[in-house]
Amino acid sequence: MKVLENVSLKPYNTFGIDCTARYFAIIESRSDLRKIYAEPEFLKLPKLILGGGSNILLCSDFEGLVIKIDLKGIEGLTDGSVKVQAGENWHDFVLWSLKNGYNGIENLSLIPGNVGTAPMQNIGAYGVELKDVFLDLEAFHIESEEVHVFSNSQCEFGYRESIFKHSRRGEYIILSVRFNLANTGNVDVRYGAITAVLESKSIVNPTPKQVSDAVISIRESKLPDPKKIGNAGSFFKNPVILKSDFIKLQEQYKDIPSYPINDVEVKVPAGWLIEKSGWKGKVIDNYGVHKNQALVLVNYGGANGNDIYQLAKKIQESVKSSFDIHLHMEVNIIK
Ligand SMILES: Cc1cc2nc3c(=O)[nH]c(=O)nc-3n(C[C@H](O)[C@H](O)[C@H](O)COP(=O)(O)OP(=O)(O)OC[C@H]3O[C@@H](n4cnc5c(N)ncnc54)[C@H](O)[C@@H]3O)c2cc1C
C-alpha cells in the first residue's frame, strides 16, 4: 500500500471539485486498513473515507488522510446469498447480478458509487431500496479495530438513512455487503416511467435485464451525466411533512404535488419546491441549479465547493421562507 502526498481529488468526486488531499491511501485489503490506522504519522489526522465520490461536496483542501476503499470481489455463497466487497462499483454489480441469473436490483441500475457506500444512505430509485435485498454487512470498527456484523434491522434503514449517518457516524468503515437476491425473474414495474418505456418497445412480460435497460435509458435522458457536468445527483432529500400542513399549503398552491407516506404524512418533491422558489436553471459564474432538474446542483467547470454549499444554504432559506419547509441536504458536505 502506497500513501501519496498532495493528491488532487478532482478525478475522485463526481462534482469535479479540484481540492487537494494532504495524504491519500488506496486500501485494497483489510490488512492495508489495519496498517494505515496503526501508522503513528496519521493517528491524529482527520480522515475521509472515500468510495466513488458521488455523494460528497468538497468545500476545501483536505488537510488529512483520504482513505479510498478499493476492496474487490463478488461471490455467490452456498446459502444462495451474494457477498460483495465494498470497493466494487454498484452498477457493475447490478450488471453482474443480471448476467448470473439474479434479480431484485435492476431498478437500481446506473446509480453511481460503490457497493460499500450503498447502505450509508439506503440507496433507492424507481420504487426499490437497498434495504429490500440487504441481508447484512461487515464493518471495521475504527476504535477497536474489530470487524462487526450489522443485520438489516440493526442498520435502521429509512428514506436515504441508516445508522451510519447518525448514531454510528464516523465510527465504522463498511467492508462488505451480503444480499438476498431472487432468481425468480419477477420484476417491479410499478413506476409509470418504466412502464412507458416498456410499452414504447411493445414489451409485455419484461425480463429483469429489460427493466434494467429501461431504467438506464430513463436515467440517461433525465439526469446530467457527471462526466459532462459535475454533480452529485439529488442535492436535497424530498421532505416529509404532516398532511395537515400539506392541506394548508394546498390552499395557496393548488398544483403542489405529493406522495402518500402514511395516514398522517406526505412526501413533497424537493425539486418542485426549489423550482417554485425561483432557482431552477439559475447560473452563478461557473455553478448553479440544473436547467431541467432543480434538485441537482451543478459545477459547470472549475467551481469552488464552498460556493456550491453557500448556494445550497440560500436555496434552503428560500424554501423555508416560502413554504415553511426545511430541506435536508442528501449530499455529504466535507468542510
Ligand atoms: C448522477 C447521480 C445520480 C444519483 N442517483 C441516485 C439515486 O437514484 N439514488 C440514490 O440513492 N443515490 C443516488 N445518487 C447518490 C450516490 O450515487 C449514492 O449516494 C452512492 O451510494 C454514493 O456512493 P459513493 O461510493 O460514490 O459514495 P462517496 O461519495 O464516496 O461517499 C459518501 C459518504 O459515505 C462515506 N463512505 C464511503 N464509503 C464508505 C465505506 N466503505 N464505509 C463507511 N463510509 C463510507 C463517505 O465518507 C461519505 O461521507 C446519485 C449520484 C449521482 C452523481
The ligand as an SDF file (V2000), in Angstrom:
LIG
                    3D

 53 58  0  0  0  0  0  0  0  0999 V2000
  -25.8530   11.3600  -11.3220 C   0  0  0  0  0  0  0  0  0  0  0  0
  -26.1350   10.7980   -9.9530 C   0  0  0  0  0  0  0  0  0  0  0  0
  -27.3100   10.1070   -9.7210 C   0  0  0  0  0  0  0  0  0  0  0  0
  -27.5940    9.5660   -8.4550 C   0  0  0  0  0  0  0  0  0  0  0  0
  -28.7650    8.8830   -8.2840 N   0  0  0  0  0  0  0  0  0  0  0  0
  -29.0470    8.3290   -7.0740 C   0  0  0  0  0  0  0  0  0  0  0  0
  -30.2560    7.5860   -6.8870 C   0  0  0  0  0  0  0  0  0  0  0  0
  -31.0520    7.4010   -7.8050 O   0  0  0  0  0  0  0  0  0  0  0  0
  -30.4920    7.0730   -5.6520 N   0  0  0  0  0  0  0  0  0  0  0  0
  -29.6270    7.2230   -4.6140 C   0  0  0  0  0  0  0  0  0  0  0  0
  -29.9110    6.7180   -3.5130 O   0  0  0  0  0  0  0  0  0  0  0  0
  -28.4700    7.9200   -4.7680 N   0  0  0  0  0  0  0  0  0  0  0  0
  -28.1600    8.4740   -5.9630 C   0  0  0  0  0  0  0  0  0  0  0  0
  -27.0010    9.1880   -6.1230 N   0  0  0  0  0  0  0  0  0  0  0  0
  -26.1180    9.3870   -4.9720 C   0  0  0  0  0  0  0  0  0  0  0  0
  -24.9370    8.3610   -4.8880 C   0  0  0  0  0  0  0  0  0  0  0  0
  -24.7910    7.6660   -6.0860 O   0  0  0  0  0  0  0  0  0  0  0  0
  -25.1310    7.3530   -3.7550 C   0  0  0  0  0  0  0  0  0  0  0  0
  -25.2980    8.0310   -2.5310 O   0  0  0  0  0  0  0  0  0  0  0  0
  -23.9540    6.3830   -3.6370 C   0  0  0  0  0  0  0  0  0  0  0  0
  -24.2750    5.3430   -2.7460 O   0  0  0  0  0  0  0  0  0  0  0  0
  -22.6880    7.0780   -3.1650 C   0  0  0  0  0  0  0  0  0  0  0  0
  -21.6290    6.1540   -3.2620 O   0  0  0  0  0  0  0  0  0  0  0  0
  -20.1150    6.6020   -3.3450 P   0  0  0  0  0  0  0  0  0  0  0  0
  -19.2800    5.3720   -3.2170 O   0  0  0  0  0  0  0  0  0  0  0  0
  -19.8710    7.4350   -4.5310 O   0  0  0  0  0  0  0  0  0  0  0  0
  -20.0240    7.4880   -2.0030 O   0  0  0  0  0  0  0  0  0  0  0  0
  -18.9700    8.6250   -1.6230 P   0  0  0  0  0  0  0  0  0  0  0  0
  -19.4110    9.9140   -2.2120 O   0  0  0  0  0  0  0  0  0  0  0  0
  -17.5730    8.1890   -1.8690 O   0  0  0  0  0  0  0  0  0  0  0  0
  -19.2010    8.6810   -0.0400 O   0  0  0  0  0  0  0  0  0  0  0  0
  -20.4260    9.1000    0.5110 C   0  0  0  0  0  0  0  0  0  0  0  0
  -20.3000    9.1020    2.0520 C   0  0  0  0  0  0  0  0  0  0  0  0
  -20.0970    7.7870    2.5290 O   0  0  0  0  0  0  0  0  0  0  0  0
  -18.8590    7.6670    3.2440 C   0  0  0  0  0  0  0  0  0  0  0  0
  -18.2930    6.3530    2.8330 N   0  0  0  0  0  0  0  0  0  0  0  0
  -17.9170    5.9710    1.5740 C   0  0  0  0  0  0  0  0  0  0  0  0
  -17.5460    4.6790    1.5460 N   0  0  0  0  0  0  0  0  0  0  0  0
  -17.6660    4.2280    2.8320 C   0  0  0  0  0  0  0  0  0  0  0  0
  -17.4180    2.9720    3.4820 C   0  0  0  0  0  0  0  0  0  0  0  0
  -16.9760    1.8950    2.8070 N   0  0  0  0  0  0  0  0  0  0  0  0
  -17.6460    2.8790    4.8250 N   0  0  0  0  0  0  0  0  0  0  0  0
  -18.0860    3.9430    5.5400 C   0  0  0  0  0  0  0  0  0  0  0  0
  -18.3310    5.1540    4.9840 N   0  0  0  0  0  0  0  0  0  0  0  0
  -18.1400    5.2910    3.6520 C   0  0  0  0  0  0  0  0  0  0  0  0
  -18.0380    8.8570    2.7900 C   0  0  0  0  0  0  0  0  0  0  0  0
  -17.0920    9.2550    3.7880 O   0  0  0  0  0  0  0  0  0  0  0  0
  -19.0990    9.9170    2.5470 C   0  0  0  0  0  0  0  0  0  0  0  0
  -19.4580   10.5390    3.7640 O   0  0  0  0  0  0  0  0  0  0  0  0
  -26.6770    9.7340   -7.3890 C   0  0  0  0  0  0  0  0  0  0  0  0
  -25.4680   10.4270   -7.6190 C   0  0  0  0  0  0  0  0  0  0  0  0
  -25.1920   10.9500   -8.8810 C   0  0  0  0  0  0  0  0  0  0  0  0
  -23.8890   11.6560   -9.1280 C   0  0  0  0  0  0  0  0  0  0  0  0
  1  2  1  0
  2  3  1  0
  2 52  2  0
  3  4  2  0
  4  5  1  0
  4 50  1  0
  5  6  2  0
  6  7  1  0
  6 13  1  0
  7  8  2  0
  7  9  1  0
  9 10  1  0
 10 11  2  0
 10 12  1  0
 12 13  2  0
 13 14  1  0
 14 15  1  0
 14 50  1  0
 15 16  1  0
 16 17  1  0
 16 18  1  0
 18 19  1  0
 18 20  1  0
 20 21  1  0
 20 22  1  0
 22 23  1  0
 23 24  1  0
 24 25  2  0
 24 26  1  0
 24 27  1  0
 27 28  1  0
 28 29  2  0
 28 30  1  0
 28 31  1  0
 31 32  1  0
 32 33  1  0
 33 34  1  0
 33 48  1  0
 34 35  1  0
 35 36  1  0
 35 46  1  0
 36 37  1  0
 36 45  1  0
 37 38  2  0
 38 39  1  0
 39 40  1  0
 39 45  2  0
 40 41  1  0
 40 42  2  0
 42 43  1  0
 43 44  2  0
 44 45  1  0
 46 47  1  0
 46 48  1  0
 48 49  1  0
 50 51  2  0
 51 52  1  0
 52 53  1  0
M  END
$$$$
